Amino acid sequence: MKRRTFLRTAGISVAGATALAGCSDAEQTEEGSPTATETDTATETSTAARTGTTTGTPMAERTLQVATYSSFTGEGTAGNWLKSAFESAHDGVTVEFVTPENGLNQYILRRQQGAPLDVDAYVGLNTSELVRADQELDGSLFATPDLERAGDVKPELQADPRGRAIPYDTGYISLVYDESEVENPATFDTLTTDPYRGDLIAQNAQQSDPGRAFLLWTIAEKGPDGYLDYWRDLLDNDVTILSDWEPAYQAYQNEEAPMVVSYSTDQVYYHGEGVDMSRHQVGFLNDQGYANPEMMGLFTDANAPEIGRQFMDFALSPEAQAEIAVRNVQFPAVEGVDPGAEFSQYADEPGEPVTFTYDELAGNVEGWIEDWAREVSA
């Protein structure tokens, strides 16, 4: 049974439903959306080496510690480009990335315990994580950075009413399907019909950023009173639910099912000579896609707040936005940025972007996920 497969593979826990995963699955893959499974371990791995400081200036004031998801860093990534370009433009400054295995939850727990965060900024924040941090802490985890370029961000992506979390890119959750095996279902209800039995792979909304976004998309479509009925229909139609984006997409690549919840920029990554594009078709249900902006924030007790503000402002520059879009395989957050003809040719935007605001998620998102977890694990 598909449901047993989910329980064995994803290890769902109703008690863990409130511990939302680190942004974008916490390990990015092709789409720029991270996918590493959350753990209880609070270790961090430094991914950049110190390269020196300005003479006479304390190291702590010239080094910016940035927490992010693992695939944002490394050779060829958006993070690596940002590090190199920012350091070149700011003599004596070093950017160091750390990748907390427990995502933002690590810093929420540290703040609750009165422990130092030991980082200055966070890259890869989503709206529901910001809501959770605000609900679980007496004071704000993030400061308002007052960036010069903050006003350049597309208004529809401005998720934080207090201006603390700043979008740097956005993706749209969609279906990716093999058109040689299945037709584009086109609507949510079609996915629950017999011709699509066993055809869809989704992700665990407790652990996965796209999985959570897909769940929220179904709530936006069916309403808080109807989404569980819809998921019962999906389960009855043998939907497969795996822990994160990476195992889900790998299962799709292995042809275990002809559809997977993923991103509408799929073809940006996979086009090219020898690629079977029939396996990389993008499907927008009801001509919609769930907008899932990634944001960055400056911690309130940052050791290098001014460098942090400069780094965040730099990430919003036109040059950086174009590089982030191409390397992170996501759409720019800033108005008027052109990532290039190739990106524009293969990146699909839905006719009707859908998303929940901060105020709509506050007081609701954890309960929605808990109820979903109970239903799926039943």
PEHURA-V52123 format. One record per pair of residues at least 12 apart in sequence whose ideal C-beta (glycine too) atoms are under 6 Angstrom apart, sorted by the first residue. I is the first residue (numbers start at 1). J is the second residue. D is the distance in whole Angstrom. If there is no record, write none. Layout:
BEGIN
i->(I | I)
j->(J | J)
d->(D | D)
END
This chain:
BEGIN
i->(2 | 2 | 6 | 9 | 10 | 10 | 12 | 12 | 14 | 14 | 16 | 17 | 17 | 17 | 17 | 18 | 19 | 20 | 20 | 20 | 21 | 21 | 21 | 22 | 22 | 23 | 23 | 23 | 24 | 24 | 24 | 25 | 25 | 25 | 25 | 26 | 26 | 27 | 27 | 27 | 28 | 28 | 28 | 29 | 30 | 31 | 31 | 31 | 32 | 32 | 32 | 33 | 33 | 33 | 34 | 34 | 35 | 35 | 35 | 36 | 37 | 37 | 37 | 38 | 38 | 39 | 41 | 42 | 42 | 43 | 44 | 44 | 45 | 46 | 46 | 47 | 47 | 48 | 48 | 48 | 50 | 51 | 53 | 54 | 60 | 61 | 62 | 62 | 63 | 64 | 64 | 64 | 64 | 64 | 64 | 65 | 65 | 65 | 66 | 66 | 66 | 67 | 67 | 67 | 67 | 68 | 68 | 68 | 69 | 70 | 73 | 77 | 78 | 78 | 78 | 79 | 81 | 83 | 86 | 86 | 93 | 104 | 108 | 108 | 111 | 117 | 120 | 120 | 120 | 120 | 121 | 121 | 122 | 123 | 124 | 125 | 125 | 125 | 127 | 127 | 127 | 128 | 128 | 130 | 131 | 131 | 142 | 142 | 143 | 143 | 144 | 144 | 145 | 145 | 145 | 147 | 147 | 148 | 149 | 149 | 150 | 152 | 152 | 153 | 153 | 153 | 154 | 157 | 157 | 157 | 159 | 159 | 161 | 164 | 165 | 165 | 166 | 166 | 167 | 167 | 167 | 168 | 168 | 168 | 169 | 169 | 169 | 169 | 169 | 170 | 170 | 170 | 170 | 171 | 171 | 171 | 172 | 172 | 172 | 172 | 173 | 173 | 173 | 173 | 173 | 174 | 174 | 174 | 174 | 175 | 175 | 176 | 176 | 176 | 177 | 177 | 177 | 177 | 178 | 178 | 179 | 179 | 180 | 181 | 182 | 182 | 184 | 187 | 188 | 188 | 192 | 192 | 197 | 197 | 198 | 199 | 199 | 199 | 200 | 200 | 201 | 201 | 201 | 201 | 201 | 201 | 202 | 202 | 202 | 202 | 203 | 203 | 203 | 204 | 204 | 205 | 205 | 206 | 207 | 207 | 208 | 208 | 210 | 210 | 213 | 213 | 214 | 215 | 216 | 217 | 218 | 220 | 228 | 231 | 248 | 264 | 264 | 264 | 265 | 265 | 266 | 266 | 267 | 267 | 268 | 268 | 268 | 268 | 269 | 271 | 282 | 284 | 287 | 287 | 288 | 288 | 288 | 289 | 290 | 291 | 291 | 296 | 316 | 318 | 321 | 321 | 322 | 322 | 325 | 326 | 326)
j->(238 | 240 | 241 | 242 | 204 | 243 | 373 | 377 | 373 | 374 | 206 | 206 | 369 | 370 | 373 | 366 | 105 | 128 | 129 | 132 | 38 | 103 | 207 | 103 | 104 | 124 | 125 | 126 | 69 | 124 | 209 | 208 | 209 | 244 | 245 | 69 | 103 | 69 | 70 | 71 | 69 | 71 | 72 | 246 | 269 | 263 | 265 | 329 | 328 | 329 | 330 | 209 | 210 | 245 | 69 | 71 | 244 | 245 | 246 | 70 | 207 | 243 | 244 | 102 | 207 | 101 | 101 | 102 | 106 | 101 | 98 | 100 | 99 | 96 | 98 | 73 | 97 | 83 | 96 | 97 | 94 | 94 | 92 | 92 | 303 | 304 | 92 | 93 | 94 | 95 | 120 | 304 | 307 | 308 | 311 | 96 | 119 | 120 | 97 | 121 | 123 | 98 | 100 | 119 | 122 | 97 | 123 | 124 | 124 | 99 | 97 | 327 | 324 | 327 | 328 | 97 | 323 | 95 | 311 | 314 | 307 | 129 | 133 | 136 | 137 | 299 | 302 | 303 | 304 | 308 | 298 | 308 | 297 | 296 | 294 | 165 | 295 | 297 | 159 | 358 | 361 | 361 | 365 | 165 | 361 | 362 | 164 | 297 | 298 | 300 | 163 | 164 | 298 | 309 | 312 | 312 | 313 | 313 | 313 | 316 | 166 | 334 | 335 | 167 | 333 | 334 | 335 | 170 | 293 | 333 | 293 | 358 | 358 | 297 | 295 | 297 | 295 | 296 | 293 | 295 | 333 | 296 | 315 | 333 | 294 | 324 | 328 | 330 | 333 | 291 | 293 | 331 | 333 | 263 | 292 | 330 | 264 | 289 | 291 | 350 | 210 | 213 | 214 | 290 | 292 | 264 | 282 | 284 | 289 | 259 | 283 | 260 | 262 | 266 | 258 | 259 | 281 | 283 | 258 | 279 | 278 | 281 | 278 | 258 | 199 | 258 | 283 | 286 | 221 | 285 | 233 | 237 | 237 | 238 | 238 | 257 | 258 | 259 | 239 | 259 | 240 | 248 | 251 | 252 | 257 | 260 | 214 | 239 | 241 | 261 | 244 | 245 | 248 | 241 | 243 | 369 | 372 | 373 | 243 | 244 | 244 | 245 | 245 | 261 | 290 | 292 | 261 | 372 | 356 | 290 | 230 | 354 | 375 | 375 | 260 | 282 | 289 | 348 | 329 | 347 | 280 | 282 | 280 | 346 | 329 | 343 | 346 | 347 | 329 | 346 | 348 | 350 | 351 | 352 | 350 | 352 | 354 | 350 | 354 | 353 | 355 | 312 | 334 | 337 | 334 | 337 | 337 | 339 | 339 | 339 | 343)
d->(4 | 5 | 4 | 6 | 4 | 4 | 6 | 5 | 5 | 5 | 6 | 5 | 5 | 4 | 4 | 5 | 6 | 6 | 6 | 6 | 5 | 6 | 5 | 2 | 6 | 4 | 5 | 5 | 6 | 6 | 4 | 5 | 5 | 5 | 5 | 5 | 5 | 6 | 5 | 5 | 6 | 3 | 6 | 5 | 4 | 4 | 6 | 5 | 3 | 5 | 4 | 6 | 6 | 6 | 3 | 6 | 4 | 4 | 4 | 6 | 6 | 6 | 6 | 6 | 6 | 5 | 5 | 6 | 5 | 6 | 4 | 5 | 5 | 6 | 6 | 4 | 4 | 6 | 5 | 5 | 5 | 5 | 5 | 3 | 5 | 6 | 5 | 6 | 5 | 5 | 5 | 5 | 5 | 6 | 6 | 5 | 4 | 5 | 5 | 5 | 6 | 5 | 6 | 5 | 5 | 6 | 4 | 5 | 5 | 5 | 4 | 6 | 5 | 4 | 4 | 6 | 5 | 4 | 6 | 5 | 6 | 5 | 5 | 6 | 6 | 6 | 4 | 6 | 5 | 5 | 5 | 5 | 5 | 5 | 6 | 5 | 4 | 6 | 4 | 6 | 6 | 5 | 5 | 5 | 5 | 5 | 4 | 4 | 5 | 5 | 5 | 5 | 5 | 5 | 6 | 6 | 5 | 6 | 5 | 4 | 6 | 5 | 6 | 5 | 5 | 6 | 6 | 6 | 5 | 5 | 6 | 6 | 6 | 6 | 4 | 5 | 6 | 6 | 4 | 5 | 4 | 5 | 5 | 5 | 5 | 5 | 6 | 4 | 5 | 6 | 4 | 5 | 6 | 5 | 5 | 5 | 4 | 3 | 6 | 6 | 6 | 4 | 6 | 4 | 6 | 4 | 5 | 6 | 5 | 5 | 4 | 5 | 4 | 5 | 6 | 4 | 5 | 5 | 4 | 5 | 5 | 5 | 5 | 4 | 6 | 4 | 5 | 6 | 5 | 5 | 4 | 5 | 5 | 5 | 4 | 6 | 5 | 5 | 5 | 5 | 5 | 5 | 5 | 6 | 5 | 4 | 6 | 6 | 5 | 5 | 6 | 6 | 5 | 6 | 5 | 5 | 6 | 6 | 5 | 6 | 5 | 6 | 5 | 6 | 5 | 5 | 5 | 6 | 6 | 4 | 6 | 5 | 5 | 6 | 6 | 5 | 5 | 4 | 5 | 5 | 5 | 6 | 5 | 4 | 5 | 6 | 5 | 5 | 5 | 5 | 5 | 5 | 4 | 6 | 5 | 5 | 5 | 3 | 5 | 4 | 4 | 6 | 6 | 5 | 5 | 4 | 6 | 5 | 4 | 5 | 6)
END
